[in-house]
Amino acid sequence: MFEEFITDFFMWYVYILQVIGGAPGEFGFGYYLANIVIFAFLQPALIILFFILWRKEKRKNSNK
């Protein structure tokens, strides 16, 4: 049951990447570009943003 859920989730995610890339049902240049944008730029940017926000809150709370 869990294996089926993971497989379905993965296939849904691949489909979303294909839609973002502009060619549903194909692994074309757009799919690879969507992967690069998400995993090379968006994810690291979010990690850095949340780290900065966390440090800012931590500094603000330690001054009280």
PDBQT receptor file of N, H, CA, C and O in Angstrom, charges set to zero:
ATOM      1  N   MET A   1       0.829  -1.197   0.000  1.00  0.00    +0.000 N 
ATOM      2  CA  MET A   1       0.000   0.000   0.000  1.00  0.00    +0.000 C 
ATOM      3  C   MET A   1       0.872   1.260   0.000  1.00  0.00    +0.000 C 
ATOM      4  O   MET A   1       0.656   2.174  -0.795  1.00  0.00    +0.000 OA
ATOM      5  N   PHE A   2       1.858   1.296   0.900  1.00  0.00    +0.000 N 
ATOM      6  H   PHE A   2       2.033   0.553   1.546  1.00  0.00    +0.000 HD
ATOM      7  CA  PHE A   2       2.733   2.465   0.962  1.00  0.00    +0.000 C 
ATOM      8  C   PHE A   2       3.566   2.589  -0.315  1.00  0.00    +0.000 C 
ATOM      9  O   PHE A   2       3.797   3.693  -0.809  1.00  0.00    +0.000 OA
ATOM     10  N   GLU A   3       4.011   1.455  -0.841  1.00  0.00    +0.000 N 
ATOM     11  H   GLU A   3       3.823   0.559  -0.440  1.00  0.00    +0.000 HD
ATOM     12  CA  GLU A   3       4.792   1.461  -2.079  1.00  0.00    +0.000 C 
ATOM     13  C   GLU A   3       3.973   2.021  -3.239  1.00  0.00    +0.000 C 
ATOM     14  O   GLU A   3       4.496   2.752  -4.080  1.00  0.00    +0.000 OA
ATOM     15  N   GLU A   4       2.701   1.678  -3.279  1.00  0.00    +0.000 N 
ATOM     16  H   GLU A   4       2.276   1.085  -2.596  1.00  0.00    +0.000 HD
ATOM     17  CA  GLU A   4       1.817   2.197  -4.326  1.00  0.00    +0.000 C 
ATOM     18  C   GLU A   4       1.641   3.707  -4.188  1.00  0.00    +0.000 C 
ATOM     19  O   GLU A   4       1.628   4.431  -5.183  1.00  0.00    +0.000 OA
ATOM     20  N   PHE A   5       1.506   4.177  -2.941  1.00  0.00    +0.000 N 
ATOM     21  H   PHE A   5       1.516   3.588  -2.133  1.00  0.00    +0.000 HD
ATOM     22  CA  PHE A   5       1.380   5.614  -2.696  1.00  0.00    +0.000 C 
ATOM     23  C   PHE A   5       2.625   6.357  -3.166  1.00  0.00    +0.000 C 
ATOM     24  O   PHE A   5       2.523   7.390  -3.827  1.00  0.00    +0.000 OA
ATOM     25  N   ILE A   6       3.796   5.833  -2.828  1.00  0.00    +0.000 N 
ATOM     26  H   ILE A   6       3.879   4.993  -2.291  1.00  0.00    +0.000 HD
ATOM     27  CA  ILE A   6       5.058   6.467  -3.229  1.00  0.00    +0.000 C 
ATOM     28  C   ILE A   6       5.180   6.499  -4.749  1.00  0.00    +0.000 C 
ATOM     29  O   ILE A   6       5.575   7.513  -5.324  1.00  0.00    +0.000 OA
ATOM     30  N   THR A   7       4.843   5.397  -5.391  1.00  0.00    +0.000 N 
ATOM     31  H   THR A   7       4.522   4.573  -4.924  1.00  0.00    +0.000 HD
ATOM     32  CA  THR A   7       4.906   5.338  -6.860  1.00  0.00    +0.000 C 
ATOM     33  C   THR A   7       3.947   6.343  -7.484  1.00  0.00    +0.000 C 
ATOM     34  O   THR A   7       4.320   7.061  -8.412  1.00  0.00    +0.000 OA
ATOM     35  N   ASP A   8       2.722   6.400  -6.987  1.00  0.00    +0.000 N 
ATOM     36  H   ASP A   8       2.418   5.817  -6.234  1.00  0.00    +0.000 HD
ATOM     37  CA  ASP A   8       1.740   7.353  -7.518  1.00  0.00    +0.000 C 
ATOM     38  C   ASP A   8       2.194   8.792  -7.300  1.00  0.00    +0.000 C 
ATOM     39  O   ASP A   8       2.060   9.634  -8.188  1.00  0.00    +0.000 OA
ATOM     40  N   PHE A   9       2.733   9.070  -6.111  1.00  0.00    +0.000 N 
ATOM     41  H   PHE A   9       2.842   8.386  -5.390  1.00  0.00    +0.000 HD
ATOM     42  CA  PHE A   9       3.215  10.424  -5.819  1.00  0.00    +0.000 C 
ATOM     43  C   PHE A   9       4.359  10.801  -6.752  1.00  0.00    +0.000 C 
ATOM     44  O   PHE A   9       4.400  11.916  -7.270  1.00  0.00    +0.000 OA
ATOM     45  N   PHE A  10       5.282   9.877  -6.963  1.00  0.00    +0.000 N 
ATOM     46  H   PHE A  10       5.249   8.971  -6.542  1.00  0.00    +0.000 HD
ATOM     47  CA  PHE A  10       6.404  10.132  -7.856  1.00  0.00    +0.000 C 
ATOM     48  C   PHE A  10       5.931  10.405  -9.277  1.00  0.00    +0.000 C 
ATOM     49  O   PHE A  10       6.394  11.344  -9.925  1.00  0.00    +0.000 OA
ATOM     50  N   MET A  11       5.003   9.576  -9.759  1.00  0.00    +0.000 N 
ATOM     51  H   MET A  11       4.627   8.814  -9.233  1.00  0.00    +0.000 HD
ATOM     52  CA  MET A  11       4.500   9.753 -11.124  1.00  0.00    +0.000 C 
ATOM     53  C   MET A  11       3.747  11.074 -11.265  1.00  0.00    +0.000 C 
ATOM     54  O   MET A  11       3.827  11.725 -12.307  1.00  0.00    +0.000 OA
ATOM     55  N   TRP A  12       3.017  11.472 -10.222  1.00  0.00    +0.000 N 
ATOM     56  H   TRP A  12       2.953  10.943  -9.376  1.00  0.00    +0.000 HD
ATOM     57  CA  TRP A  12       2.336  12.768 -10.232  1.00  0.00    +0.000 C 
ATOM     58  C   TRP A  12       3.363  13.899 -10.300  1.00  0.00    +0.000 C 
ATOM     59  O   TRP A  12       3.187  14.864 -11.043  1.00  0.00    +0.000 OA
ATOM     60  N   TYR A  13       4.431  13.770  -9.521  1.00  0.00    +0.000 N 
ATOM     61  H   TYR A  13       4.574  12.986  -8.917  1.00  0.00    +0.000 HD
ATOM     62  CA  TYR A  13       5.479  14.792  -9.502  1.00  0.00    +0.000 C 
ATOM     63  C   TYR A  13       6.169  14.894 -10.861  1.00  0.00    +0.000 C 
ATOM     64  O   TYR A  13       6.429  15.996 -11.344  1.00  0.00    +0.000 OA
ATOM     65  N   VAL A  14       6.465  13.749 -11.477  1.00  0.00    +0.000 N 
ATOM     66  H   VAL A  14       6.254  12.854 -11.084  1.00  0.00    +0.000 HD
ATOM     67  CA  VAL A  14       7.083  13.750 -12.805  1.00  0.00    +0.000 C 
ATOM     68  C   VAL A  14       6.157  14.427 -13.811  1.00  0.00    +0.000 C 
ATOM     69  O   VAL A  14       6.616  15.194 -14.658  1.00  0.00    +0.000 OA
ATOM     70  N   TYR A  15       4.863  14.150 -13.722  1.00  0.00    +0.000 N 
ATOM     71  H   TYR A  15       4.490  13.527 -13.034  1.00  0.00    +0.000 HD
ATOM     72  CA  TYR A  15       3.905  14.787 -14.624  1.00  0.00    +0.000 C 
ATOM     73  C   TYR A  15       3.904  16.304 -14.433  1.00  0.00    +0.000 C 
ATOM     74  O   TYR A  15       3.880  17.053 -15.410  1.00  0.00    +0.000 OA
ATOM     75  N   ILE A  16       3.928  16.755 -13.182  1.00  0.00    +0.000 N 
ATOM     76  H   ILE A  16       3.947  16.147 -12.388  1.00  0.00    +0.000 HD
ATOM     77  CA  ILE A  16       3.964  18.197 -12.901  1.00  0.00    +0.000 C 
ATOM     78  C   ILE A  16       5.221  18.817 -13.509  1.00  0.00    +0.000 C 
ATOM     79  O   ILE A  16       5.156  19.891 -14.106  1.00  0.00    +0.000 OA
ATOM     80  N   LEU A  17       6.355  18.150 -13.361  1.00  0.00    +0.000 N 
ATOM     81  H   LEU A  17       6.407  17.277 -12.875  1.00  0.00    +0.000 HD
ATOM     82  CA  LEU A  17       7.591  18.664 -13.968  1.00  0.00    +0.000 C 
ATOM     83  C   LEU A  17       7.473  18.723 -15.490  1.00  0.00    +0.000 C 
ATOM     84  O   LEU A  17       7.962  19.664 -16.117  1.00  0.00    +0.000 OA
ATOM     85  N   GLN A  18       6.832  17.731 -16.078  1.00  0.00    +0.000 N 
ATOM     86  H   GLN A  18       6.435  16.967 -15.569  1.00  0.00    +0.000 HD
ATOM     87  CA  GLN A  18       6.655  17.728 -17.523  1.00  0.00    +0.000 C 
ATOM     88  C   GLN A  18       5.743  18.866 -17.949  1.00  0.00    +0.000 C 
ATOM     89  O   GLN A  18       5.987  19.497 -18.977  1.00  0.00    +0.000 OA
ATOM     90  N   VAL A  19       4.699  19.139 -17.179  1.00  0.00    +0.000 N 
ATOM     91  H   VAL A  19       4.501  18.626 -16.343  1.00  0.00    +0.000 HD
ATOM     92  CA  VAL A  19       3.801  20.248 -17.498  1.00  0.00    +0.000 C 
ATOM     93  C   VAL A  19       4.538  21.576 -17.382  1.00  0.00    +0.000 C 
ATOM     94  O   VAL A  19       4.410  22.436 -18.253  1.00  0.00    +0.000 OA
ATOM     95  N   ILE A  20       5.316  21.747 -16.302  1.00  0.00    +0.000 N 
ATOM     96  H   ILE A  20       5.420  21.048 -15.595  1.00  0.00    +0.000 HD
ATOM     97  CA  ILE A  20       6.108  22.969 -16.131  1.00  0.00    +0.000 C 
ATOM     98  C   ILE A  20       7.096  23.120 -17.288  1.00  0.00    +0.000 C 
ATOM     99  O   ILE A  20       7.308  24.217 -17.805  1.00  0.00    +0.000 OA
ATOM    100  N   GLY A  21       7.692  21.998 -17.679  1.00  0.00    +0.000 N 
ATOM    101  H   GLY A  21       7.520  21.107 -17.259  1.00  0.00    +0.000 HD
ATOM    102  CA  GLY A  21       8.668  22.024 -18.765  1.00  0.00    +0.000 C 
ATOM    103  C   GLY A  21       8.056  22.256 -20.134  1.00  0.00    +0.000 C 
ATOM    104  O   GLY A  21       8.772  22.573 -21.084  1.00  0.00    +0.000 OA
ATOM    105  N   GLY A  22       6.733  22.102 -20.251  1.00  0.00    +0.000 N 
ATOM    106  H   GLY A  22       6.152  21.845 -19.479  1.00  0.00    +0.000 HD
ATOM    107  CA  GLY A  22       6.074  22.438 -21.499  1.00  0.00    +0.000 C 
ATOM    108  C   GLY A  22       5.821  21.278 -22.437  1.00  0.00    +0.000 C 
ATOM    109  O   GLY A  22       5.407  21.510 -23.573  1.00  0.00    +0.000 OA
ATOM    110  N   ALA A  23       6.048  20.034 -22.021  1.00  0.00    +0.000 N 
ATOM    111  H   ALA A  23       6.383  19.846 -21.098  1.00  0.00    +0.000 HD
ATOM    112  CA  ALA A  23       5.821  18.891 -22.911  1.00  0.00    +0.000 C 
ATOM    113  C   ALA A  23       5.309  17.693 -22.111  1.00  0.00    +0.000 C 
ATOM    114  O   ALA A  23       6.063  16.752 -21.865  1.00  0.00    +0.000 OA
ATOM    115  N   PRO A  24       4.030  17.715 -21.699  1.00  0.00    +0.000 N 
ATOM    116  CA  PRO A  24       3.504  16.581 -20.928  1.00  0.00    +0.000 C 
ATOM    117  C   PRO A  24       3.644  15.271 -21.695  1.00  0.00    +0.000 C 
ATOM    118  O   PRO A  24       3.349  15.202 -22.888  1.00  0.00    +0.000 OA
ATOM    119  N   GLY A  25       4.095  14.243 -21.000  1.00  0.00    +0.000 N 
ATOM    120  H   GLY A  25       4.335  14.299 -20.031  1.00  0.00    +0.000 HD
ATOM    121  CA  GLY A  25       4.256  12.939 -21.624  1.00  0.00    +0.000 C 
ATOM    122  C   GLY A  25       5.616  12.720 -22.252  1.00  0.00    +0.000 C 
ATOM    123  O   GLY A  25       5.895  11.629 -22.749  1.00  0.00    +0.000 OA
ATOM    124  N   GLU A  26       6.465  13.728 -22.241  1.00  0.00    +0.000 N 
ATOM    125  H   GLU A  26       6.238  14.614 -21.837  1.00  0.00    +0.000 HD
ATOM    126  CA  GLU A  26       7.794  13.615 -22.839  1.00  0.00    +0.000 C 
ATOM    127  C   GLU A  26       8.844  14.087 -21.841  1.00  0.00    +0.000 C 
ATOM    128  O   GLU A  26       8.569  14.902 -20.960  1.00  0.00    +0.000 OA
ATOM    129  N   PHE A  27      10.028  13.567 -21.997  1.00  0.00    +0.000 N 
ATOM    130  H   PHE A  27      10.251  12.905 -22.713  1.00  0.00    +0.000 HD
ATOM    131  CA  PHE A  27      11.170  14.058 -21.228  1.00  0.00    +0.000 C 
ATOM    132  C   PHE A  27      12.019  14.879 -22.177  1.00  0.00    +0.000 C 
ATOM    133  O   PHE A  27      12.994  14.386 -22.745  1.00  0.00    +0.000 OA
ATOM    134  N   GLY A  28      11.645  16.113 -22.338  1.00  0.00    +0.000 N 
ATOM    135  H   GLY A  28      10.854  16.512 -21.876  1.00  0.00    +0.000 HD
ATOM    136  CA  GLY A  28      12.361  16.977 -23.269  1.00  0.00    +0.000 C 
ATOM    137  C   GLY A  28      13.194  18.010 -22.538  1.00  0.00    +0.000 C 
ATOM    138  O   GLY A  28      13.417  17.909 -21.332  1.00  0.00    +0.000 OA
ATOM    139  N   PHE A  29      13.640  18.981 -23.267  1.00  0.00    +0.000 N 
ATOM    140  H   PHE A  29      13.458  19.062 -24.247  1.00  0.00    +0.000 HD
ATOM    141  CA  PHE A  29      14.479  20.044 -22.714  1.00  0.00    +0.000 C 
ATOM    142  C   PHE A  29      13.754  20.789 -21.598  1.00  0.00    +0.000 C 
ATOM    143  O   PHE A  29      14.370  21.171 -20.602  1.00  0.00    +0.000 OA
ATOM    144  N   GLY A  30      12.457  20.995 -21.760  1.00  0.00    +0.000 N 
ATOM    145  H   GLY A  30      11.957  20.685 -22.568  1.00  0.00    +0.000 HD
ATOM    146  CA  GLY A  30      11.694  21.724 -20.752  1.00  0.00    +0.000 C 
ATOM    147  C   GLY A  30      11.657  21.008 -19.423  1.00  0.00    +0.000 C 
ATOM    148  O   GLY A  30      11.720  21.646 -18.372  1.00  0.00    +0.000 OA
ATOM    149  N   TYR A  31      11.555  19.684 -19.453  1.00  0.00    +0.000 N 
ATOM    150  H   TYR A  31      11.503  19.166 -20.307  1.00  0.00    +0.000 HD
ATOM    151  CA  TYR A  31      11.544  18.884 -18.224  1.00  0.00    +0.000 C 
ATOM    152  C   TYR A  31      12.862  19.056 -17.487  1.00  0.00    +0.000 C 
ATOM    153  O   TYR A  31      12.878  19.249 -16.271  1.00  0.00    +0.000 OA
ATOM    154  N   TYR A  32      13.951  18.988 -18.211  1.00  0.00    +0.000 N 
ATOM    155  H   TYR A  32      13.938  18.832 -19.199  1.00  0.00    +0.000 HD
ATOM    156  CA  TYR A  32      15.260  19.148 -17.582  1.00  0.00    +0.000 C 
ATOM    157  C   TYR A  32      15.444  20.564 -17.044  1.00  0.00    +0.000 C 
ATOM    158  O   TYR A  32      16.019  20.764 -15.974  1.00  0.00    +0.000 OA
ATOM    159  N   LEU A  33      14.952  21.537 -17.795  1.00  0.00    +0.000 N 
ATOM    160  H   LEU A  33      14.485  21.375 -18.664  1.00  0.00    +0.000 HD
ATOM    161  CA  LEU A  33      15.027  22.923 -17.347  1.00  0.00    +0.000 C 
ATOM    162  C   LEU A  33      14.219  23.122 -16.069  1.00  0.00    +0.000 C 
ATOM    163  O   LEU A  33      14.673  23.802 -15.149  1.00  0.00    +0.000 OA
ATOM    164  N   ALA A  34      13.019  22.531 -16.003  1.00  0.00    +0.000 N 
ATOM    165  H   ALA A  34      12.649  21.979 -16.751  1.00  0.00    +0.000 HD
ATOM    166  CA  ALA A  34      12.198  22.638 -14.790  1.00  0.00    +0.000 C 
ATOM    167  C   ALA A  34      12.918  22.004 -13.606  1.00  0.00    +0.000 C 
ATOM    168  O   ALA A  34      12.892  22.554 -12.505  1.00  0.00    +0.000 OA
ATOM    169  N   ASN A  35      13.555  20.869 -13.812  1.00  0.00    +0.000 N 
ATOM    170  H   ASN A  35      13.576  20.422 -14.706  1.00  0.00    +0.000 HD
ATOM    171  CA  ASN A  35      14.324  20.216 -12.749  1.00  0.00    +0.000 C 
ATOM    172  C   ASN A  35      15.455  21.112 -12.257  1.00  0.00    +0.000 C 
ATOM    173  O   ASN A  35      15.669  21.242 -11.052  1.00  0.00    +0.000 OA
ATOM    174  N   ILE A  36      16.169  21.723 -13.180  1.00  0.00    +0.000 N 
ATOM    175  H   ILE A  36      15.995  21.618 -14.159  1.00  0.00    +0.000 HD
ATOM    176  CA  ILE A  36      17.280  22.607 -12.816  1.00  0.00    +0.000 C 
ATOM    177  C   ILE A  36      16.775  23.802 -12.025  1.00  0.00    +0.000 C 
ATOM    178  O   ILE A  36      17.357  24.168 -11.004  1.00  0.00    +0.000 OA
ATOM    179  N   VAL A  37      15.687  24.413 -12.496  1.00  0.00    +0.000 N 
ATOM    180  H   VAL A  37      15.213  24.115 -13.325  1.00  0.00    +0.000 HD
ATOM    181  CA  VAL A  37      15.145  25.587 -11.807  1.00  0.00    +0.000 C 
ATOM    182  C   VAL A  37      14.719  25.226 -10.390  1.00  0.00    +0.000 C 
ATOM    183  O   VAL A  37      15.003  25.964  -9.446  1.00  0.00    +0.000 OA
ATOM    184  N   ILE A  38      14.043  24.103 -10.240  1.00  0.00    +0.000 N 
ATOM    185  H   ILE A  38      13.812  23.503 -11.006  1.00  0.00    +0.000 HD
ATOM    186  CA  ILE A  38      13.548  23.717  -8.919  1.00  0.00    +0.000 C 
ATOM    187  C   ILE A  38      14.680  23.322  -7.986  1.00  0.00    +0.000 C 
ATOM    188  O   ILE A  38      14.752  23.822  -6.864  1.00  0.00    +0.000 OA
ATOM    189  N   PHE A  39      15.565  22.436  -8.425  1.00  0.00    +0.000 N 
ATOM    190  H   PHE A  39      15.507  22.029  -9.337  1.00  0.00    +0.000 HD
ATOM    191  CA  PHE A  39      16.544  21.854  -7.510  1.00  0.00    +0.000 C 
ATOM    192  C   PHE A  39      17.866  22.601  -7.445  1.00  0.00    +0.000 C 
ATOM    193  O   PHE A  39      18.612  22.426  -6.481  1.00  0.00    +0.000 OA
ATOM    194  N   ALA A  40      18.180  23.417  -8.425  1.00  0.00    +0.000 N 
ATOM    195  H   ALA A  40      17.573  23.559  -9.208  1.00  0.00    +0.000 HD
ATOM    196  CA  ALA A  40      19.441  24.158  -8.384  1.00  0.00    +0.000 C 
ATOM    197  C   ALA A  40      19.259  25.606  -7.943  1.00  0.00    +0.000 C 
ATOM    198  O   ALA A  40      20.201  26.233  -7.457  1.00  0.00    +0.000 OA
ATOM    199  N   PHE A  41      18.050  26.138  -8.111  1.00  0.00    +0.000 N 
ATOM    200  H   PHE A  41      17.284  25.630  -8.506  1.00  0.00    +0.000 HD
ATOM    201  CA  PHE A  41      17.831  27.544  -7.766  1.00  0.00    +0.000 C 
ATOM    202  C   PHE A  41      16.757  27.731  -6.691  1.00  0.00    +0.000 C 
ATOM    203  O   PHE A  41      17.013  28.360  -5.664  1.00  0.00    +0.000 OA
ATOM    204  N   LEU A  42      15.573  27.195  -6.918  1.00  0.00    +0.000 N 
ATOM    205  H   LEU A  42      15.365  26.684  -7.752  1.00  0.00    +0.000 HD
ATOM    206  CA  LEU A  42      14.457  27.447  -6.010  1.00  0.00    +0.000 C 
ATOM    207  C   LEU A  42      14.675  26.829  -4.630  1.00  0.00    +0.000 C 
ATOM    208  O   LEU A  42      14.510  27.514  -3.621  1.00  0.00    +0.000 OA
ATOM    209  N   GLN A  43      15.037  25.569  -4.568  1.00  0.00    +0.000 N 
ATOM    210  H   GLN A  43      15.170  25.013  -5.388  1.00  0.00    +0.000 HD
ATOM    211  CA  GLN A  43      15.226  24.920  -3.270  1.00  0.00    +0.000 C 
ATOM    212  C   GLN A  43      16.351  25.578  -2.457  1.00  0.00    +0.000 C 
ATOM    213  O   GLN A  43      16.130  25.896  -1.288  1.00  0.00    +0.000 OA
ATOM    214  N   PRO A  44      17.546  25.794  -3.022  1.00  0.00    +0.000 N 
ATOM    215  CA  PRO A  44      18.587  26.478  -2.233  1.00  0.00    +0.000 C 
ATOM    216  C   PRO A  44      18.177  27.891  -1.818  1.00  0.00    +0.000 C 
ATOM    217  O   PRO A  44      18.503  28.332  -0.716  1.00  0.00    +0.000 OA
ATOM    218  N   ALA A  45      17.469  28.597  -2.688  1.00  0.00    +0.000 N 
ATOM    219  H   ALA A  45      17.204  28.239  -3.584  1.00  0.00    +0.000 HD
ATOM    220  CA  ALA A  45      17.020  29.951  -2.349  1.00  0.00    +0.000 C 
ATOM    221  C   ALA A  45      16.056  29.917  -1.165  1.00  0.00    +0.000 C 
ATOM    222  O   ALA A  45      16.137  30.766  -0.277  1.00  0.00    +0.000 OA
ATOM    223  N   LEU A  46      15.149  28.949  -1.146  1.00  0.00    +0.000 N 
ATOM    224  H   LEU A  46      15.083  28.259  -1.867  1.00  0.00    +0.000 HD
ATOM    225  CA  LEU A  46      14.223  28.827  -0.022  1.00  0.00    +0.000 C 
ATOM    226  C   LEU A  46      14.954  28.455   1.265  1.00  0.00    +0.000 C 
ATOM    227  O   LEU A  46      14.624  28.964   2.336  1.00  0.00    +0.000 OA
ATOM    228  N   ILE A  47      15.925  27.588   1.167  1.00  0.00    +0.000 N 
ATOM    229  H   ILE A  47      16.194  27.175   0.297  1.00  0.00    +0.000 HD
ATOM    230  CA  ILE A  47      16.701  27.211   2.353  1.00  0.00    +0.000 C 
ATOM    231  C   ILE A  47      17.424  28.429   2.923  1.00  0.00    +0.000 C 
ATOM    232  O   ILE A  47      17.410  28.649   4.134  1.00  0.00    +0.000 OA
ATOM    233  N   ILE A  48      18.045  29.206   2.071  1.00  0.00    +0.000 N 
ATOM    234  H   ILE A  48      18.057  29.027   1.088  1.00  0.00    +0.000 HD
ATOM    235  CA  ILE A  48      18.748  30.418   2.525  1.00  0.00    +0.000 C 
ATOM    236  C   ILE A  48      17.763  31.421   3.107  1.00  0.00    +0.000 C 
ATOM    237  O   ILE A  48      18.036  32.020   4.148  1.00  0.00    +0.000 OA
ATOM    238  N   LEU A  49      16.616  31.614   2.448  1.00  0.00    +0.000 N 
ATOM    239  H   LEU A  49      16.395  31.128   1.603  1.00  0.00    +0.000 HD
ATOM    240  CA  LEU A  49      15.602  32.543   2.949  1.00  0.00    +0.000 C 
ATOM    241  C   LEU A  49      15.124  32.133   4.341  1.00  0.00    +0.000 C 
ATOM    242  O   LEU A  49      15.064  32.970   5.242  1.00  0.00    +0.000 OA
ATOM    243  N   PHE A  50      14.786  30.864   4.525  1.00  0.00    +0.000 N 
ATOM    244  H   PHE A  50      14.835  30.185   3.793  1.00  0.00    +0.000 HD
ATOM    245  CA  PHE A  50      14.304  30.416   5.829  1.00  0.00    +0.000 C 
ATOM    246  C   PHE A  50      15.399  30.492   6.887  1.00  0.00    +0.000 C 
ATOM    247  O   PHE A  50      15.106  30.767   8.051  1.00  0.00    +0.000 OA
ATOM    248  N   PHE A  51      16.643  30.256   6.511  1.00  0.00    +0.000 N 
ATOM    249  H   PHE A  51      16.880  30.032   5.566  1.00  0.00    +0.000 HD
ATOM    250  CA  PHE A  51      17.744  30.389   7.453  1.00  0.00    +0.000 C 
ATOM    251  C   PHE A  51      17.885  31.841   7.912  1.00  0.00    +0.000 C 
ATOM    252  O   PHE A  51      18.061  32.108   9.101  1.00  0.00    +0.000 OA
ATOM    253  N   ILE A  52      17.808  32.771   6.968  1.00  0.00    +0.000 N 
ATOM    254  H   ILE A  52      17.665  32.554   6.002  1.00  0.00    +0.000 HD
ATOM    255  CA  ILE A  52      17.919  34.198   7.303  1.00  0.00    +0.000 C 
ATOM    256  C   ILE A  52      16.764  34.625   8.206  1.00  0.00    +0.000 C 
ATOM    257  O   ILE A  52      16.968  35.336   9.190  1.00  0.00    +0.000 OA
ATOM    258  N   LEU A  53      15.552  34.187   7.867  1.00  0.00    +0.000 N 
ATOM    259  H   LEU A  53      15.387  33.609   7.067  1.00  0.00    +0.000 HD
ATOM    260  CA  LEU A  53      14.398  34.539   8.697  1.00  0.00    +0.000 C 
ATOM    261  C   LEU A  53      14.518  33.940  10.099  1.00  0.00    +0.000 C 
ATOM    262  O   LEU A  53      14.170  34.586  11.088  1.00  0.00    +0.000 OA
ATOM    263  N   TRP A  54      15.012  32.708  10.178  1.00  0.00    +0.000 N 
ATOM    264  H   TRP A  54      15.295  32.183   9.375  1.00  0.00    +0.000 HD
ATOM    265  CA  TRP A  54      15.196  32.064  11.478  1.00  0.00    +0.000 C 
ATOM    266  C   TRP A  54      16.209  32.824  12.322  1.00  0.00    +0.000 C 
ATOM    267  O   TRP A  54      15.972  33.072  13.505  1.00  0.00    +0.000 OA
ATOM    268  N   ARG A  55      17.349  33.200  11.715  1.00  0.00    +0.000 N 
ATOM    269  H   ARG A  55      17.541  32.999  10.755  1.00  0.00    +0.000 HD
ATOM    270  CA  ARG A  55      18.388  33.958  12.440  1.00  0.00    +0.000 C 
ATOM    271  C   ARG A  55      17.850  35.312  12.899  1.00  0.00    +0.000 C 
ATOM    272  O   ARG A  55      18.146  35.761  14.006  1.00  0.00    +0.000 OA
ATOM    273  N   LYS A  56      17.061  35.958  12.045  1.00  0.00    +0.000 N 
ATOM    274  H   LYS A  56      16.820  35.594  11.145  1.00  0.00    +0.000 HD
ATOM    275  CA  LYS A  56      16.490  37.258  12.377  1.00  0.00    +0.000 C 
ATOM    276  C   LYS A  56      15.556  37.144  13.588  1.00  0.00    +0.000 C 
ATOM    277  O   LYS A  56      15.615  37.968  14.500  1.00  0.00    +0.000 OA
ATOM    278  N   GLU A  57      14.699  36.125  13.593  1.00  0.00    +0.000 N 
ATOM    279  H   GLU A  57      14.652  35.455  12.852  1.00  0.00    +0.000 HD
ATOM    280  CA  GLU A  57      13.795  35.903  14.722  1.00  0.00    +0.000 C 
ATOM    281  C   GLU A  57      14.565  35.531  15.983  1.00  0.00    +0.000 C 
ATOM    282  O   GLU A  57      14.235  35.987  17.078  1.00  0.00    +0.000 OA
ATOM    283  N   LYS A  58      15.576  34.714  15.828  1.00  0.00    +0.000 N 
ATOM    284  H   LYS A  58      15.844  34.344  14.938  1.00  0.00    +0.000 HD
ATOM    285  CA  LYS A  58      16.383  34.300  16.978  1.00  0.00    +0.000 C 
ATOM    286  C   LYS A  58      17.072  35.519  17.604  1.00  0.00    +0.000 C 
ATOM    287  O   LYS A  58      17.113  35.658  18.826  1.00  0.00    +0.000 OA
ATOM    288  N   ARG A  59      17.610  36.397  16.752  1.00  0.00    +0.000 N 
ATOM    289  H   ARG A  59      17.577  36.284  15.759  1.00  0.00    +0.000 HD
ATOM    290  CA  ARG A  59      18.271  37.602  17.243  1.00  0.00    +0.000 C 
ATOM    291  C   ARG A  59      17.259  38.533  17.910  1.00  0.00    +0.000 C 
ATOM    292  O   ARG A  59      17.554  39.136  18.942  1.00  0.00    +0.000 OA
ATOM    293  N   LYS A  60      16.071  38.647  17.322  1.00  0.00    +0.000 N 
ATOM    294  H   LYS A  60      15.831  38.157  16.485  1.00  0.00    +0.000 HD
ATOM    295  CA  LYS A  60      15.038  39.513  17.876  1.00  0.00    +0.000 C 
ATOM    296  C   LYS A  60      14.579  39.002  19.244  1.00  0.00    +0.000 C 
ATOM    297  O   LYS A  60      14.378  39.797  20.162  1.00  0.00    +0.000 OA
ATOM    298  N   ASN A  61      14.415  37.699  19.388  1.00  0.00    +0.000 N 
ATOM    299  H   ASN A  61      14.579  37.053  18.642  1.00  0.00    +0.000 HD
ATOM    300  CA  ASN A  61      13.969  37.121  20.658  1.00  0.00    +0.000 C 
ATOM    301  C   ASN A  61      15.052  37.134  21.727  1.00  0.00    +0.000 C 
ATOM    302  O   ASN A  61      14.734  37.171  22.916  1.00  0.00    +0.000 OA
ATOM    303  N   SER A  62      16.309  37.104  21.341  1.00  0.00    +0.000 N 
ATOM    304  H   SER A  62      16.568  37.074  20.376  1.00  0.00    +0.000 HD
ATOM    305  CA  SER A  62      17.377  37.123  22.346  1.00  0.00    +0.000 C 
ATOM    306  C   SER A  62      17.596  38.520  22.915  1.00  0.00    +0.000 C 
ATOM    307  O   SER A  62      18.187  38.657  23.986  1.00  0.00    +0.000 OA
ATOM    308  N   ASN A  63      17.137  39.553  22.227  1.00  0.00    +0.000 N 
ATOM    309  H   ASN A  63      16.657  39.441  21.357  1.00  0.00    +0.000 HD
ATOM    310  CA  ASN A  63      17.276  40.928  22.728  1.00  0.00    +0.000 C 
ATOM    311  C   ASN A  63      16.224  41.288  23.757  1.00  0.00    +0.000 C 
ATOM    312  O   ASN A  63      16.335  42.325  24.411  1.00  0.00    +0.000 OA
ATOM    313  N   LYS A  64      15.208  40.458  23.916  1.00  0.00    +0.000 N 
ATOM    314  H   LYS A  64      15.118  39.615  23.385  1.00  0.00    +0.000 HD
ATOM    315  CA  LYS A  64      14.132  40.784  24.882  1.00  0.00    +0.000 C 
ATOM    316  C   LYS A  64      14.494  40.417  26.291  1.00  0.00    +0.000 C 
ATOM    317  O   LYS A  64      13.700  40.627  27.208  1.00  0.00    +0.000 OA
TER     318      LYS A  64
